[in-house]
Amino acid sequence: MTLAVDTRASAPFPWLAAFARPDRAIVGPIADFVCIYGAPPLALLAIWAFMVMPGAHTAAGYSATIAALAFFVAAITSAHLAPVFVRSHLNPAIFAAHRWKLTLVPPALLLTLTVSHWAFIVAGVVAVFWDVYHTAQQNFGLARIYDAKAGTAATASRTLDRVFSHVMYIGPIMAGASFAQHLNYLEPLKNVGLTVMTALPQAAVGNAAVIRFVAIGVMVTACVFYLAAQMRLARQGAAVSPHKVALMTSTVAVQILAWGFSPPGVAFMVVNLFHAVQYFGLVWRQEGGKAPAHLGVKAASLARPLGLALVFVLPALYGLWEAASQHKWNVLTALFLSVSLLHFWMDGFIWSVRKKTV
């Protein structure tokens, strides 16, 4: 049964009524609350609930329950990297548009990371920081999809959405205790002769107070400016999506709470969890029903299970495999790193609101 709400009859709360409209949602009214704009606070509450439960902490550190939670989040984080191939290589329109990139780059990257220790180390460092950029870009993409569904012009607030997405992902990291830990990922570069960058963690620690002050100032300014800009657009008659506003609000609040008021390991779990859930929701909406047909499976009794297997089950098995593996420089770890880099790279050109591929 489809839930339809006439927003004209629901004044003075048309924004609230919009949340019940399937045509304004990415996956669905309830599903979007769970796995898109509601995913950040739900992930935060779930992780915090585990962290404060009785027995979570022992004299030696975290309990086996918390270790299991960390393993689960690591597995789902790795798992969400895999469904990109369902869209890139099984969707004939996407594959045809990028045929050479999608056939030549993956094996070339894997071969390079397997035979070159230098490339492997550098790629591992790049992946850490590309991940932050990529996560912010996913938030930006979701925001643009919501605006497109609300009828917003393709150029309206586009640059502002992009900048704000990056500020609210990078700002809390720089303002929190985890900034130095992020920079510590540069340490392996000394093993391949790139010692210049390895001085940054110590410099960050020495200037932590200044960095924190600047980051907080930029975040506060960005939040005020962004809110004022959205209100101005609404007053001018532009269609500002309430779903987008909910996404931006929930994300910036959770980013601040996670990176500013949680241990770095907890913040990593929170952000990785909601980012992965959002991605699974998007891929399921776009490709879950199409992928079986692309493979020639049209019978409803087989298509849905196959779609679930391609989008969820097989990626879950991949995620468990990676989470359980020992990370060292070998062909297997080169494969895992290749999948991460390809996920970041391919997402940049196979999802496009402007090109109407979503």
N, C-alpha and C positions, 0 to 999 in steps of 0.2 A: 504494500500500500504506500503510495507516494504522499508525502506530507507537503502540502502547499499552503502558503500563508499569504494573504493579501495585505501587503504592507500599508496600503492606503487606508485600510480600516483599523490599523493598529496604532495610529498616532495617539499620543505623542512619543511613542517608542518604536519608530520604524527601524532603527538600527538593531534593536533586540529581535524584532520579527525577522530581519534578514538572516539571522543565524539559523532559522528553521527552514530556509529555502534551499532545496537541493541544487538549484541552478547557480547558487552563489558559493557552494562548497566545492572543494577539490575532490574528495572521496565521497562525502555525504555529511549531512548535518551532525549526526552523532559521531561518526568516524573522524571528522575533522577536529571535533573537540578532544577526542582521545589521542589522535596521532598527528595532528598538524599544529594548530595554534594552542591547544591545551597540552601538548606533549612536554614542553619545557617544565611547567610547574608540576605536572604529574610525575615526571622523572625525578625532579628534585625531592618531592615528598616521599617517593618510593625509596630512594637512596638514603635519605635522612632517617626514614623509619627503620631501615636496617641498621644504621650506624648507632642509633640510640636504644636499640632493643637490648634486653638483659643478656649479658654474656657476650656482647659484641666485642668487648675489649678484655684482654687477658694480661697477665703480668708480662708476657712475652710479646705483646702487641695485639694485633687483631685476631679474632677467633676464626675457626674453620668456616663458620657461616659467612663471615665477611670475605674470606678468601674465595669461597664459592661464588659469592656475588661478583667479585672482581673478575673471576673467570667467565661468568655468564656475560657480563658487560663486554669483556674483551672479545668473546665469541660473537656476540651480536654486532659489535663494531666491525669486526672482520667480515662477518656475513653480509653486511649491507654493501660491501664493495662489489660483490659478485653480480647482483641483478642488473648492473649497468650493461652487461653483455647481452642480456635479454633484449634490451632496447637497441643497442648498437649493432648487434650482429644478427638478430632474429627479425627485427623490423625491416622489411625490404626497402621501404622508402628511405629510412635513415641510412641503411647500409649502402644503397645506391648513391646517395648524396656524398658519402665519404669513403667510398670503396677502397681507394689506395691507402689512405691513412689507417683505416681499420684492418687492413691485411698486412701491411708492411711494418708498421711501427711496433705492434706487440711482440713479434718474434725477434725483431732487432733489439728492442729494449731488454728482453729476457737474456739474449745472447750476450749483450754488453755487460749486464750486471753479473752474469755468471763468470765471465772470463777476466773481468777487470776489477780488482779489489779497490782501486782508486774510485772508479765509477760507482761501485757499490756503496762505499762510505759516503761519498758526496750525495748520492741519490737518497740515502737514508736520512741525511740532515735536511735536504730539500723537502722530503716528504713531510717532516714534522711541521715546517712552517707553511708549506703549501696546504696542509690540512686545515690550518686556521683560516687561510684565505678562502679555501673551498667551502668550508662550513658557513662562512659569512655569505658567500655567493649563493649557496642553497637557500638561505633565509631571504636574500634579495629576490631570487627566482620565485619562491612561494608568494612573496608579497606582490610581485607583478602579476602572477596568475590570479590572485584574488582581485586586484584592481581591474584586470581585464574582464573578469566575470561580472564585476559591478558596472562595467561600461565606461571605465576611465580611459581617457585617451592614452595611447601607447607611450607618449613622451611626457605626460603629466607626472611629476614627482619622481621620474625615473632615476635621475642622478641623485636626488635627495635620498631615495630609498637605498640606493647602492652605498652611498657614503655612510648613512646611518647604520646600515647592517654591519659594515666593517668597524665602525667606531664601537658599537655595542658588543662586538666579539673580541676586538683587540684591546679596547680600553680597560675592561675589568681584569684581563690577564696582566697588563702592565701595572695596574694599581694594586694587585694582590700579591700574596707571598709566592705565587707560582712563577712570577716573571723570570727570576733567576734560574728556576728549574727548567723553564723553556729554553733559556740560553745555554744551559748545560748540555743540551743536545748538540751543541757545536763542538763539544770536546773531542769526538772522534776524528775531526778534521786534522788534528795534530798528527794523526797516524799516517796521513798522506801528504804531509808537508805544508798544509794550509794552516799555519799557526797564528796568523794575524787575527782571524775571527775568534780564536779561543780566548782572547783577552776580554771579550765582551761580558761574560758572566761576572767577572771580578769588578769590572767597571760599573755594571748595573747594581751590584751589591753596594758599592761605595757611593752611588748616587740614588739609592732606592727612594729616599724621602722626596727628592726633587721629581723623580719620575712619577711617583705616586701622586704628588700634588698636581702635576701637569695633566696626568691621565684623568684624574677625577674632575679637574676643571674642564677639560675637553668633553668628557661624558655629560656633565651637567649642562653645559652650553648646548651640546648636540641634542639632548633630550628636549630642552626648552624650545630650541629652534625648530626641531622636527614637529613637535606638537603644535606650535604656532602655525607652521606652514600647512599642516593638514587641516587645521581649523580655517585658515584663510582660503584654502582650496574649496572647502565645503561651503563657505559663505559665498564664494564666487559661482557656485552652482556645479562644481565638479563632483563626479561620483566617487567619493572616497569609500573604499570598502571597509566595513566594520570588522570583517575577518582579518584584514591586513593590520588594522589598528590593534586588534587583540593579539595577533602574532607578534608584532613589534613590542607591545607592552609586556607580554608574558616573557618574551625572550630576554629583553634587557633587564627585567627584574630578576630573572633566574640567573643570568650571567653575573650580575652583581652579587647576588647571594651565594652563588657557587664559588666564584673565584675570590670574592672578598671576605667571606665568612666561613669557609670550609677548608680543610686540608687540601693541598693540590691533588692528591690521589682521588679524593671524593669529587672534586670539581671535574676532573677528567672523566670520571664515570658518569656524572650527571649529563655533561654536554655530549659525550659520545652516545649515551643512551637515547636522548631525545632526538639527536641528529639522525641516528640510524632509524628510529621509528618513523620519523617524518619521511625519510627516503623510501622506506618500504611502502608507506602509504601512497606516495606519489607514483612509484613504479607499478604498484598493483592497479591503481586507477588507470594508468596509461597503457600498460602492457599485459596485465593479468588476463584480460579477456581476448586480447589480440594474438598473443604469442602462440597459443594452440592452433589457431587458424593459419598462422604463418607456416606452421609445420604440417599443415594439411589435416589437422584433427578438427572436425566440425561437430561431431556428435556431442550434445550437451552433457551426456553422462560421462564422457571422457575429457571434454575440454576444460571444465572447471578443475578437476583434480590435477590435470596436467599444468594448468596455469598456476595453481597453488604450489606444485612441485618446483616449477621453474623460478618463481618469484620468492618462495619462502623455504621450501624443504632443502633443495640443493644448495642454496646459499648458506643455510644453517649448518649443513654438513661441512661445507668449506670453512665456515667460521670456527666450528669446533676443532677442525683439523689444524687450522693455524694457531688457535689459542693453546692447543695442547702440544705444539711443536717447540723444539728447542731452537731459539733464534741464534744462528751463527752464519758465517759466510759460506753458503753452499748453494747448490742448484735450487733446493727447496725454498730457502729463504729469499733467494733472488726472485723466485716465482711470486712469493708473497709480496715482496716490495714492488715488483712489476705490476701486480694487480692493483695495489694502492695507487701508484702513479698513473696508471691507465684510467682508473676510476676518476681521479681528479682531472686529468686531461680531457677525457671524453665527455665528461659532464659539461665541460665548457662549451662544447659545440653541438651536442645532440639534444640539449634542452633549450628551446628558444621561444619566448613569448612573442618577441617581435617578428620572428619568422613563422610564427603560428604552427610550430611543431608540437605545441602543447595547447 
